Amino acid sequence: MAKSSYFQDILSFLGSNVTVTLCNLTIGIILSRFLGAAGFGLYSVIIVVPIIVIGFTQLGIRRSAIYHIGNKIHPEEHVVSALLILLLWTSALSIIICGLVYFFSETKPFDPLIIVLVLLTIPLLLSNVFAGGVFLGKEDIRRASFLNAGPTLMTLLLTIVFVWILKLSVLGAFIAIALANLIMFVFSYRIIMIRYHYSITWKYHESIMKSMIKLGLVNAIAIFVMQLNYRLDILMLKKLSTLEEVGFYSLAMQIAEQLWHIPYAVESVVLSRSANTKDDGFVHKIVASTFRVSLLIGFITSIIIFFIAPYLVPWIFGQEFVSSVPMIQVVLPGILILVGFRILNSRLTGMGKPQIAIYTFFPALIINFILNLFLIPIYGGIGAAWATNVSYAAGSISFIVIYARQVKMSFSEIFRFRKSDFYFFRDIKSLLKLRPKTNDTR
């Protein structure tokens, strides 16, 4: 059993996500300033391909690894050895699919050197994803938090070097991503091989791999459906609009999606704890409490973003990106609604029921596609934002209904605030080690 509380673990992961947020915003500023709207749009079009493909081809193995390691179903060394073989398989599959997508792209505005670099980065990205599954399966929240923030922090530092100083444009942006993930790969390898003292073998653990793939495939389909829901609008904007419009919308989503760092932190901790505990009733209550607090924080944050976006976007990102402001304001409700879904979904996934997300968000994906098809030609990025709002709301509401039935909780139990919910803020004070009635800190 972990020594720290749920909220302390969540706050620890949230701290790493705040770092990710600040780094991503700074990266966005640098790229928008030095690449321009068209260059930023091209960067977004290239990077969205591996994001979507990896979302499926990783086969949900990260979450499956958390489940298998946490539940002590098999010896940890055997699980990690099976992960290594699966890493090779999923890397090869991802590279092949991404390569085909780029090769058969209609416009083909891509530099071959950039595409080769992106394809070579895929195994590094996947290795860090799988390593995160190992850390969370062992409830090693500290290292999981570091691995969560490390690639983005390194990407920022390297983006400054290759895009800002060396002026390598889009190529420099992808060099930064590749080197950052290489550095974090070395970190993960040292922890798994040296700190955990695993003896990794190439033995084919058939039963483990079948079990991981069986659970992972359902996770993979769920992740793929969600990733496609998140990025379908960008792909359709590229087809039905201009690269400049893609650039405006990509920046808008990058800013609005910062609200998701709360559920990202919760999701990782709940997945880890769910796999390592048998007290379902306690976990259900903690998840419901976290759900309510996260929605409250997300609501307040979204209001702040709504009102400061018209001033900060042109000041920080440049006057060229002023068209992103209304897109940010329109899409905020949909992003906020999805905060609740991600938290509750992490609980069902930790229980081994990731298929619920497929049932609820596949119809939402179809809604997203149909609305984008009609709205983008008329309204551009604004139309894509409205399509996102409707699809996210439809998927999230239907998911919450099913979730309540699965965990046998009423809607009042899920949504009604309690005094204990605000222990979250007490834990912030505890985590910062602040003493009441004194200015001293330790």
Rosetta blueprint (number, residue, H / E / L):
1 M L
2 A L
3 K L
4 S L
5 S L
6 Y H
7 F H
8 Q H
9 D H
10 I H
11 L H
12 S H
13 F H
14 L H
15 G H
16 S H
17 N H
18 V H
19 T H
20 V H
21 T H
22 L H
23 C H
24 N H
25 L H
26 T H
27 I H
28 G H
29 I H
30 I H
31 L H
32 S H
33 R H
34 F H
35 L H
36 G H
37 A H
38 A H
39 G H
40 F H
41 G H
42 L H
43 Y H
44 S H
45 V H
46 I H
47 I H
48 V H
49 V H
50 P H
51 I H
52 I H
53 V H
54 I H
55 G H
56 F H
57 T H
58 Q L
59 L L
60 G L
61 I H
62 R H
63 R H
64 S H
65 A H
66 I H
67 Y H
68 H H
69 I H
70 G H
71 N L
72 K L
73 I L
74 H L
75 P L
76 E H
77 E H
78 H H
79 V H
80 V H
81 S H
82 A H
83 L H
84 L H
85 I H
86 L H
87 L H
88 L H
89 W H
90 T H
91 S H
92 A H
93 L H
94 S H
95 I H
96 I H
97 I H
98 C H
99 G H
100 L H
101 V H
102 Y H
103 F H
104 F L
105 S L
106 E L
107 T L
108 K L
109 P L
110 F L
111 D L
112 P H
113 L H
114 I H
115 I H
116 V H
117 L H
118 V H
119 L H
120 L H
121 T H
122 I H
123 P H
124 L H
125 L H
126 L H
127 S H
128 N H
129 V H
130 F H
131 A H
132 G H
133 G H
134 V H
135 F H
136 L H
137 G H
138 K L
139 E L
140 D L
141 I H
142 R H
143 R H
144 A H
145 S H
146 F H
147 L H
148 N H
149 A H
150 G H
151 P H
152 T H
153 L H
154 M H
155 T H
156 L H
157 L H
158 L H
159 T H
160 I H
161 V H
162 F H
163 V H
164 W H
165 I H
166 L L
167 K L
168 L L
169 S H
170 V H
171 L H
172 G H
173 A H
174 F H
175 I H
176 A H
177 I H
178 A H
179 L H
180 A H
181 N H
182 L H
183 I H
184 M H
185 F H
186 V H
187 F H
188 S H
189 Y H
190 R H
191 I H
192 I H
193 M H
194 I H
195 R H
196 Y L
197 H L
198 Y L
199 S L
200 I L
201 T L
202 W L
203 K L
204 Y L
205 H L
206 E H
207 S H
208 I H
209 M H
210 K H
211 S H
212 M H
213 I H
214 K H
215 L H
216 G H
217 L H
218 V H
219 N H
220 A H
221 I H
222 A H
223 I H
224 F H
225 V H
226 M H
227 Q H
228 L H
229 N H
230 Y H
231 R H
232 L H
233 D H
234 I H
235 L H
236 M H
237 L H
238 K H
239 K H
240 L H
241 S L
242 T L
243 L H
244 E H
245 E H
246 V H
247 G H
248 F H
249 Y H
250 S H
251 L H
252 A H
253 M H
254 Q H
255 I H
256 A H
257 E H
258 Q H
259 L H
260 W H
261 H H
262 I H
263 P H
264 Y H
265 A H
266 V H
267 E H
268 S H
269 V H
270 V H
271 L H
272 S H
273 R H
274 S H
275 A H
276 N L
277 T L
278 K L
279 D L
280 D H
281 G H
282 F H
283 V H
284 H H
285 K H
286 I H
287 V H
288 A H
289 S H
290 T H
291 F H
292 R H
293 V H
294 S H
295 L H
296 L H
297 I H
298 G H
299 F H
300 I H
301 T H
302 S H
303 I H
304 I H
305 I H
306 F H
307 F H
308 I H
309 A H
310 P H
311 Y H
312 L H
313 V H
314 P H
315 W H
316 I H
317 F H
318 G L
319 Q H
320 E H
321 F H
322 V L
323 S L
324 S H
325 V H
326 P H
327 M H
328 I H
329 Q H
330 V H
331 V H
332 L H
333 P H
334 G H
335 I H
336 L H
337 I H
338 L H
339 V H
340 G H
341 F H
342 R H
343 I H
344 L H
345 N H
346 S H
347 R H
348 L H
349 T H
350 G H
351 M L
352 G L
353 K L
354 P L
355 Q H
356 I H
357 A H
358 I H
359 Y H
360 T H
361 F H
362 F H
363 P H
364 A H
365 L H
366 I H
367 I H
368 N H
369 F H
370 I H
371 L H
372 N H
373 L H
374 F H
375 L H
376 I H
377 P H
378 I H
379 Y H
380 G L
381 G H
382 I H
383 G H
384 A H
385 A H
386 W H
387 A H
388 T H
389 N H
390 V H
391 S H
392 Y H
393 A H
394 A H
395 G H
396 S H
397 I H
398 S H
399 F H
400 I H
401 V H
402 I H
403 Y H
404 A H
405 R H
406 Q H
407 V H
408 K L
409 M L
410 S L
411 F H
412 S H
413 E H
414 I H
415 F H
416 R L
417 F L
418 R L
419 K H
420 S H
421 D H
422 F H
423 Y H
424 F H
425 F H
426 R H
427 D H
428 I H
429 K H
430 S H
431 L H
432 L L
433 K L
434 L E
435 R L
436 P L
437 K L
438 T L
439 N L
440 D L
441 T E
442 R L
